[in-house]
Amino acid sequence: MRLVLSESSLRVVEGGTASIHVSLSGHLWPGGPGESLTVTVARTDGDADLTVREGASLTFAPTNWDPQEVVLAAAKDADNEDGTAIFTVSAPGLESLTFVVTEADQDPLAPVFTPVLVPQAVVGVPYQLAVHARGRPAPTYALRTAPPGMSLDALGDLTWTPSQLGAVDVVVVASNGQQPDAELSFRLVVGTDQPPSARITAPLYDERLSGLLADFTCECIDDVGCVRAQFRVNGVPLVTREGPGPIYSVGGWDISELTPGGYVLQVFVTDSAGHVAEAEAVRVFVDGPGPDAGTAVDGGPIVVGDEGDDIIDPWSCDCATTGLAPAVWMGLGLLGLRARRRRV
């Protein structure tokens, strides 16, 4: 038996309410046939303006498992920030659950730009950058300073195709009638397309592989975009993956037919401009059968107390692969024979 929530998070307008439903799932009732189960819902952290208006205590019975409503309320406050709180749903003998409630403040708020990372632009390649600001009501955007051909839509998405190398200054203004307006200034550097870089993320260097399938994956990083990755084993092409990166994978590398031993894995990636780069090679080992431990030979009839009638023939082992001298295996064989005889 477990608790179930209809939502993992909830948004409540300031001064309003919103609902979430609690139910039970499973087959084994935690109490007796005639007993009921009390589920409590309470704020355990966060903004005190968010409260449980209805459904702080819910009662379930063996004949009533239907979802029950919990009403959350957000009181009006003096600030213009969105408050949050964590609520916990609990019942005796069951694992507790939590959900997050956010207050949607309705007070006017002057626009404020969110931080933005400005990547380098490339000559002749379409450039896009999202410059968004929060505010109430929703702000509008305008370019105060920009190079020729740059545009900015109503959602704050900037687009441009640079035609020459260099650096340009950009100033974006967001306004919504609340003062002051927000201003975002940055310098955009335009360069030439750079070759990609790549790394093999699986398997790891010197990793031992066993079984039927193995993971063979790489990550490609480029200033514009990767379009292809070729996977190789000991210099022989294995498979080529086409399409946008940054992650490329063989999708289940079949190692079942490989002989035991070491292999060198390589990946060559290509970007949209045709530049090719090689990831640092990775050496792996494919496991085979374990070392030969010798051939079992008949050790005589089984007697009471004996755990087996076989001993190891020390001269049947592959000593060259195990690294053990025949004398060592002879000693092990004699120890095994003596141990068997002591149990007679």
Phi, psi and omega in degrees: 000137179212159176277147180227136177248142179287337180219152175263345177209160186213145177240128182239125178293137179305128183085001182238192181225163174208158187240151171224152183244141179246136177216178178244150178221140180134190184235334184263113178291130185289343181244193178283170182303326182259005184269153176253165180240126180260124179249130180249146178233123183212150174286127181248352177192152172106199187298124180288347177288347178261122186223166172270114179276317179221143176092023177294335177227121181243141180244123176247151179226164180304335181258002183221092179250011184296148177303140179240145188274140171238125183257123178255143181234147176240114181284151175292141179224174186276341183274174178241029179256151177277112179278157177226155178209154178252131178244143182244133176253124185219156177205148180302129176081359181240154179288132182286155177236154176232154173216157185254134177242131179245133176275123176270095182296143182250359180288146179302143181220124177296147184295146177220127179285140172277149181302145181222137175269125184259101178284160180291145176268162181236136181303130176078001181248129179305134183245138179227143178208130178266121178240096187251147176233146175259148180176163177229120358291175182302134183282161170252161188237151177209148176268116177274321178224131182195154176285162179301137178091349179281140180227161182219123182269182186292341180268358180089022179263117183266136178226149182189146172241102182292146183248352181208159179289158177135198180228141179233149177264138181230135176230122179247136180243134175243133181218150178215018181092347176259131183267145004269163171293156177263144181229132179239120181241138176203160177253126182256121181266132179250122181231187177270158180296130181260150178298155179284171170230155184211158174213144176277120182266340177201137359282173181276162180298133180066017178288144176263128183251141178212166181095202183265321186234154177221158179271128178228102189224148176223161176241131180246132180237130181211155181286342176244302179169144176271148182233348186201149173217129177249128180260135180230150175234118184054037177083354181262126179303133178260306179198153176241130179252127179256152176121171181293143177278204013268351185257132174232145182213148175293333178079040181102087183278119182281109180252008186294333182262003178280140177284150180301141179146192183265148179221150177252124181257135180227152173222131175246124182249152180232137178262180186294341178267001180092002177289139181243139177222150180251134174285156176298129184295153180237131177263132178228167178234132176262122183283147173238200178300153180292167181298148181294125181260007180103165183260134178286136178234160183293131180252015178105177183293152178281134178238168182300131180090350179280137179266000181170161183245018181247143170236170181269128174281106186297339183271357180267357183282162174265083188295335181292329181270332182274336180081008180258137179286152179303326180299323178295315180294325176299318178296318178297321179296317179296321178299318179296321180292319179295320179298323181291321182291328179293338179274359182289000000 
